[in-house]
């Protein structure tokens, strides 16, 4: 089930409708389906087009993790701390003139 909400002028979003995507509608491993959107009073108010890809496990692939990299890493290694990746180099020198118009 997919719910649809609408926000009106900084107010709490209102639940305006929903649609159901049933497994029987997904016939191929890749495709597009069109589903009707119903209002809260069960009236049709539109439709949604959904592109999908179904991913299934590989046949004859034993995914038992009997071979892993558990012996590759040192026992004391706690992980890699990469930090925040959105700052970039422009945030190194915060000056007031950047924020004054």
ZATORLUM-716113 format. One line per field, with one value per atom (N, C-alpha, C): residue number from 1; residue in one letter; atom name; x, y, z. Coordinates in Angstrom, 2 decimals, always signed. Layout:
N
seq: [NUM;...] .
type: [a;...] .
atom: [CA;...] .
c1: [X;...] .
c2: [Y;...] .
c3: [Z;...] .
END
This chain:
101
seq: [1;1;1;2;2;2;3;3;3;4;4;4;5;5;5;6;6;6;7;7;7;8;8;8;9;9;9;10;10;10;11;11;11;12;12;12;13;13;13;14;14;14;15;15;15;16;16;16;17;17;17;18;18;18;19;19;19;20;20;20;21;21;21;22;22;22;23;23;23;24;24;24;25;25;25;26;26;26;27;27;27;28;28;28;29;29;29;30;30;30;31;31;31;32;32;32;33;33;33;34;34;34;35;35;35;36;36;36;37;37;37;38;38;38;39;39;39;40;40;40;41;41;41;42;42;42;43;43;43;44;44;44;45;45;45;46;46;46;47;47;47;48;48;48;49;49;49;50;50;50;51;51;51;52;52;52;53;53;53;54;54;54;55;55;55;56;56;56;57;57;57;58;58;58;59;59;59;60;60;60;61;61;61;62;62;62;63;63;63;64;64;64;65;65;65;66;66;66;67;67;67;68;68;68;69;69;69;70;70;70;71;71;71;72;72;72;73;73;73;74;74;74;75;75;75;76;76;76;77;77;77;78;78;78;79;79;79;80;80;80;81;81;81;82;82;82;83;83;83;84;84;84;85;85;85;86;86;86;87;87;87;88;88;88;89;89;89;90;90;90;91;91;91;92;92;92;93;93;93;94;94;94;95;95;95;96;96;96;97;97;97;98;98;98;99;99;99;100;100;100;101;101;101] .
type: [x;x;x;x;x;x;x;x;x;x;x;x;x;x;x;x;x;x;x;x;x;x;x;x;x;x;x;x;x;x;x;x;x;x;x;x;x;x;x;x;x;x;x;x;x;x;x;x;x;x;x;x;x;x;x;x;x;x;x;x;x;x;x;x;x;x;x;x;x;x;x;x;x;x;x;x;x;x;x;x;x;x;x;x;x;x;x;x;x;x;x;x;x;x;x;x;x;x;x;x;x;x;x;x;x;x;x;x;x;x;x;x;x;x;x;x;x;x;x;x;x;x;x;x;x;x;x;x;x;x;x;x;x;x;x;x;x;x;x;x;x;x;x;x;x;x;x;x;x;x;x;x;x;x;x;x;x;x;x;x;x;x;x;x;x;x;x;x;x;x;x;x;x;x;x;x;x;x;x;x;x;x;x;x;x;x;x;x;x;x;x;x;x;x;x;x;x;x;x;x;x;x;x;x;x;x;x;x;x;x;x;x;x;x;x;x;x;x;x;x;x;x;x;x;x;x;x;x;x;x;x;x;x;x;x;x;x;x;x;x;x;x;x;x;x;x;x;x;x;x;x;x;x;x;x;x;x;x;x;x;x;x;x;x;x;x;x;x;x;x;x;x;x;x;x;x;x;x;x;x;x;x;x;x;x;x;x;x;x;x;x;x;x;x;x;x;x;x;x;x;x;x;x] .
atom: [N;CA;C;N;CA;C;N;CA;C;N;CA;C;N;CA;C;N;CA;C;N;CA;C;N;CA;C;N;CA;C;N;CA;C;N;CA;C;N;CA;C;N;CA;C;N;CA;C;N;CA;C;N;CA;C;N;CA;C;N;CA;C;N;CA;C;N;CA;C;N;CA;C;N;CA;C;N;CA;C;N;CA;C;N;CA;C;N;CA;C;N;CA;C;N;CA;C;N;CA;C;N;CA;C;N;CA;C;N;CA;C;N;CA;C;N;CA;C;N;CA;C;N;CA;C;N;CA;C;N;CA;C;N;CA;C;N;CA;C;N;CA;C;N;CA;C;N;CA;C;N;CA;C;N;CA;C;N;CA;C;N;CA;C;N;CA;C;N;CA;C;N;CA;C;N;CA;C;N;CA;C;N;CA;C;N;CA;C;N;CA;C;N;CA;C;N;CA;C;N;CA;C;N;CA;C;N;CA;C;N;CA;C;N;CA;C;N;CA;C;N;CA;C;N;CA;C;N;CA;C;N;CA;C;N;CA;C;N;CA;C;N;CA;C;N;CA;C;N;CA;C;N;CA;C;N;CA;C;N;CA;C;N;CA;C;N;CA;C;N;CA;C;N;CA;C;N;CA;C;N;CA;C;N;CA;C;N;CA;C;N;CA;C;N;CA;C;N;CA;C;N;CA;C;N;CA;C;N;CA;C;N;CA;C;N;CA;C;N;CA;C;N;CA;C;N;CA;C;N;CA;C;N;CA;C;N;CA;C;N;CA;C;N;CA;C;N;CA;C;N;CA;C] .
c1: [+0.85;+0.00;+0.89;+0.54;+1.26;+0.29;+0.67;-0.15;+0.32;-0.61;-0.30;-0.76;+0.14;-0.12;+0.04;-0.65;-0.53;-0.32;+0.69;+0.99;+0.38;-0.33;-0.99;-0.47;+0.32;+0.79;+1.30;+2.41;+3.07;+2.16;+1.16;+0.27;+0.69;+0.09;+0.37;-0.10;+0.73;+0.32;-0.97;-1.85;-3.14;-3.07;-3.63;-3.70;-4.81;-4.44;-5.44;-5.81;-4.97;-5.31;-4.32;-4.58;-3.72;-3.91;-2.99;-3.15;-2.51;-2.95;-2.41;-1.62;-0.40;+0.41;+0.46;-0.25;-0.35;+0.71;+1.20;+2.21;+1.73;+0.44;-0.09;+0.03;+0.18;+0.34;+1.75;+2.71;+4.10;+4.33;+4.28;+4.35;+5.76;+6.49;+7.83;+8.87;+10.13;+11.19;+11.52;+11.08;+11.25;+10.04;+9.56;+8.39;+7.84;+6.64;+5.94;+4.50;+3.98;+2.58;+1.93;+0.66;-0.12;-1.21;-1.24;-2.21;-3.09;-4.39;-5.25;-5.02;-5.16;-5.07;-6.49;-6.85;-8.18;-8.13;-9.20;-9.28;-9.70;-9.79;-10.19;-11.63;-12.41;-13.81;-13.94;-12.82;-12.78;-13.14;-12.94;-13.18;-11.86;-11.83;-10.58;-10.19;-8.93;-8.46;-7.26;-6.75;-5.60;-4.99;-3.81;-3.10;-1.60;-0.89;+0.55;+1.18;+2.27;+3.03;+4.29;+4.50;+5.62;+6.48;+7.77;+8.72;+9.38;+9.51;+10.05;+11.05;+11.90;+12.85;+12.79;+12.53;+12.50;+13.86;+14.48;+15.80;+15.65;+16.12;+16.05;+17.47;+17.65;+18.98;+19.43;+20.74;+21.29;+21.05;+20.75;+20.58;+21.95;+22.00;+23.22;+24.33;+23.98;+24.98;+24.85;+25.75;+25.65;+26.08;+25.16;+25.47;+25.53;+26.49;+26.58;+27.70;+28.43;+29.52;+30.61;+30.79;+31.86;+33.23;+33.30;+34.52;+34.25;+34.99;+34.81;+36.16;+36.14;+37.37;+37.61;+37.07;+37.22;+38.68;+39.49;+40.90;+41.77;+41.18;+41.94;+42.22;+41.26;+41.41;+42.07;+42.81;+43.44;+42.36;+42.60;+41.60;+41.33;+42.31;+42.14;+41.51;+41.26;+40.73;+39.27;+38.90;+37.53;+36.72;+37.33;+36.61;+37.25;+36.78;+37.32;+36.38;+36.85;+36.03;+36.21;+35.17;+35.30;+34.78;+34.05;+33.55;+32.39;+32.05;+30.96;+31.46;+30.74;+31.23;+30.62;+29.89;+29.24;+29.86;+30.82;+31.37;+32.25;+33.12;+34.02;+35.08;+35.90;+36.97;+36.51;+35.32;+34.88;+34.51;+34.32;+33.91;+35.09;+36.32;+37.48;+37.67;+37.35;+37.56;+36.21;+35.53;+34.24;+34.46;+34.16;+34.30;+32.92;+32.80;+31.53;+31.08;+32.01;+31.61;+30.90;+31.06;+30.31;+28.82;+28.47;+27.06;+26.40;+27.12;+26.55;+26.21;+25.02;+24.59;+24.78] .
c2: [-1.17;+0.00;+1.23;+2.19;+3.46;+4.55;+5.35;+6.46;+7.75;+8.67;+9.96;+11.06;+12.04;+13.15;+14.45;+15.51;+16.83;+17.84;+18.69;+19.71;+21.03;+21.68;+22.94;+24.02;+24.97;+26.17;+25.88;+25.19;+24.92;+24.23;+23.53;+22.79;+21.32;+20.56;+19.14;+18.51;+17.68;+17.05;+16.23;+16.35;+15.65;+14.40;+13.32;+12.06;+12.19;+12.21;+12.43;+11.18;+10.14;+8.95;+7.84;+6.75;+5.57;+4.72;+3.79;+2.78;+1.49;+0.39;-0.92;-1.46;-1.95;-2.63;-4.09;-4.94;-6.35;-7.16;-8.24;-9.06;-9.62;-9.85;-10.37;-9.39;-8.10;-7.10;-7.08;-7.65;-7.69;-9.02;-9.03;-10.29;-10.62;-9.65;-9.88;-9.43;-9.67;-9.24;-7.76;-7.14;-5.70;-5.20;-4.03;-3.52;-2.26;-1.91;-0.72;-1.10;-0.63;-0.83;+0.52;+0.62;+1.83;+1.45;+2.12;+1.83;+3.05;+2.86;+3.99;+4.44;+5.73;+6.31;+6.58;+6.06;+6.26;+7.28;+8.09;+9.06;+8.32;+9.04;+8.44;+7.96;+8.46;+8.03;+6.97;+6.35;+5.30;+5.80;+7.10;+7.66;+7.77;+7.48;+7.62;+9.09;+9.40;+10.79;+10.91;+9.79;+9.86;+8.49;+8.48;+7.22;+7.46;+6.40;+6.46;+5.41;+5.78;+4.87;+4.47;+3.18;+2.66;+1.78;+2.11;+1.25;+0.36;-0.92;-1.84;-2.80;-3.35;-4.41;-5.41;-6.67;-7.72;-8.40;-8.46;-9.06;-10.33;-11.43;-12.73;-13.26;-14.14;-14.71;-15.58;-15.69;-16.53;-18.00;-18.76;-20.21;-20.84;-21.91;-22.66;-21.81;-20.82;-19.97;-20.15;-20.89;-21.08;-19.80;-19.12;-17.88;-18.21;-19.03;-19.45;-18.75;-17.87;-17.11;-18.00;-19.19;-20.05;-19.47;-18.69;-17.98;-16.50;-15.88;-14.46;-13.82;-12.53;-11.80;-11.63;-12.53;-12.39;-12.53;-13.27;-13.40;-12.38;-11.61;-10.62;-9.38;-8.95;-7.75;-8.10;-7.16;-7.35;-7.32;-8.03;-8.13;-6.80;-5.92;-4.64;-3.56;-3.85;-2.85;-2.61;-1.37;-1.06;-0.47;-0.22;+0.35;+1.64;+2.14;+3.36;+4.51;+5.57;+6.74;+7.71;+7.85;+8.71;+10.11;+10.31;+11.63;+12.04;+13.31;+13.84;+14.12;+13.64;+13.75;+14.91;+15.81;+16.88;+18.25;+18.40;+19.72;+20.25;+19.42;+19.88;+20.81;+21.39;+22.27;+23.70;+24.03;+25.42;+25.80;+24.84;+25.14;+25.25;+25.23;+25.31;+26.71;+27.73;+29.11;+29.82;+29.73;+30.39;+31.86;+32.73;+34.15;+34.79;+35.93;+36.62;+37.14;+37.49;+38.06;+37.06;+35.77;+34.78;+34.84;+35.26;+35.22;+36.59;+37.63;+38.97;+39.30;+39.78;+40.12;+41.59] .
c3: [+0.00;+0.00;+0.00;-0.80;-0.87;-0.46;+0.54;+1.00;+0.35;+0.09;-0.49;+0.46;+0.66;+1.56;+0.81;+1.30;+0.71;+1.84;+1.67;+2.67;+2.23;+3.15;+2.85;+3.78;+3.24;+3.96;+5.37;+5.49;+6.77;+7.78;+7.31;+8.20;+8.19;+9.04;+9.09;+7.77;+7.12;+5.87;+6.05;+5.07;+5.12;+4.26;+4.78;+4.04;+3.00;+1.73;+0.68;-0.10;-0.05;-0.81;-0.63;-1.36;-1.27;-2.52;-2.72;-3.76;-3.28;-3.85;-3.49;-4.68;-4.40;-5.40;-4.97;-5.71;-5.36;-6.10;-5.50;-6.17;-7.51;-7.65;-8.90;-10.06;-9.76;-10.81;-11.39;-10.65;-11.09;-11.77;-13.10;-13.85;-14.32;-14.78;-15.31;-14.29;-14.59;-13.68;-13.84;-14.93;-15.12;-15.88;-15.49;-16.18;-15.56;-15.98;-15.52;-15.23;-14.10;-13.79;-13.52;-13.83;-13.57;-12.59;-11.44;-10.40;-10.13;-9.92;-9.57;-8.13;-7.90;-6.56;-6.10;-4.93;-4.37;-3.25;-3.15;-2.05;-0.78;+0.30;+1.57;+1.53;+0.56;+0.39;-0.71;-1.06;-2.07;-3.47;-3.74;-5.06;-5.80;-7.11;-7.86;-8.01;-7.69;-7.81;-8.74;-9.25;-10.15;-10.33;-10.87;-11.05;-10.91;-10.60;-10.44;-11.34;-11.98;-12.82;-12.06;-11.90;-11.13;-12.02;-12.13;-12.82;-11.76;-12.06;-11.07;-11.69;-10.81;-11.14;-9.99;-10.30;-9.29;-9.28;-8.11;-7.96;-7.14;-7.71;-7.03;-6.82;-5.82;-5.58;-6.76;-6.94;-8.00;-7.70;-8.74;-8.56;-8.36;-7.60;-7.34;-6.76;-5.96;-5.31;-3.80;-3.19;-1.74;-1.00;-0.46;+0.28;+1.77;+2.17;+3.57;+4.32;+3.68;+4.28;+4.88;+4.32;+4.81;+4.48;+3.41;+3.06;+3.25;+4.15;+4.40;+4.66;+4.90;+5.18;+6.68;+7.49;+8.94;+9.38;+8.63;+9.00;+8.29;+7.40;+6.65;+7.51;+8.32;+9.14;+10.46;+11.01;+12.31;+13.39;+14.48;+15.54;+16.22;+16.30;+16.97;+16.11;+14.83;+13.92;+14.21;+14.51;+14.89;+13.74;+12.62;+11.50;+11.05;+9.97;+9.37;+9.63;+10.26;+10.53;+9.37;+8.54;+7.37;+7.62;+8.71;+9.02;+8.14;+8.19;+7.39;+5.99;+4.98;+3.62;+2.85;+3.50;+2.75;+2.93;+3.81;+4.11;+2.99;+2.47;+1.43;+1.99;+1.11;+1.55;+1.71;+1.23;+1.33;+2.76;+3.65;+5.01;+5.98;+5.48;+6.36;+6.92;+6.15;+6.58;+6.60;+7.74;+7.86;+8.20;+7.31;+7.54;+7.51;+8.14;+8.20;+6.85;+5.97;+4.70;+3.79;+4.04;+3.26;+3.55;+4.77;+5.19;+5.17;+4.83;+4.76;+3.33;+3.10;+1.73;+1.49] .
END
